[in-house]
Amino acid sequence: GAGVSQTPSNKVTEKGKYVELRCDPISGHTALYWYRQSLGQGPEFLIYFQGTGAADDSGLPNDRFFAVRPEGSVSTLKIQRTERGDSAVYLCASSLTGLAYNEQFFGPGTRLTVL
Amino acid sequence: RKEVEQDPGPFNVPEGATVAFNCTYSNSASQSFFWYRQDCRKEPKLLMSVYSSGNEDGRFTAQLNRASQYISLLIRDSKLSDSATYLCVVKGGFKTIFGAGTRLFVKA
């Protein structure tokens, strides 16, 4: 079956611009996670959705970052006034539920480069 | 102190060797523990969950010591295809914390 998909696969933008990154989770998965991964580091938690609501957004680095999941399926991560330090791979994952033992399935990521 | 700490390596081992990775975590309330594998420029994929009783999946054995807040992964009879980064993962509540990963290179 279809896995988690993310678009675009690569995004190059200029400092100060606005970007949107999209995640399509596995059908039927109620839990959705966003992570950011920099070179040589593990994925860094950003936000977790259970259904339509953000159950934990404690990992968002500042108010330039915002994410939505209006219908409990597709999610969009939005970054305003991008900075060079935002350059990273943004990973999305979904799981059947948010229960601790559920496996998270990752998408291939969006590689964001801010010039 | 990082919430999840791993030796970054790299570990360079010959085929057939046994190699062990360790991981420590700081939050004693953590509930679930995993090892994920990540190949270069690919997404992480679940290798195995880690249970208090220890668990084995073929050549891979994972152990959890809650008292010492320590997780381990043992790989026996290493294959070239085991070359990857191994990520220690700890989950408590909604938040999932990844270690920085340990790089393994298995050479012929």
Interface residues (C-beta under 8 A of the other chain):
Chain A: Y33 Y35 G40 Q41 G42 P43 E44 F45 Y48 Q50 A55 D56 S58 G59 L91 G98 A100 Y101 E103 Q104 F106 G107 P108 G109
Chain B: V4 P8 Q31 S32 F34 K42 E43 P44 K45 L46 S49 L87 K91 G92 G93 F94 K95 T96 I97 F98 G99 A100 G101
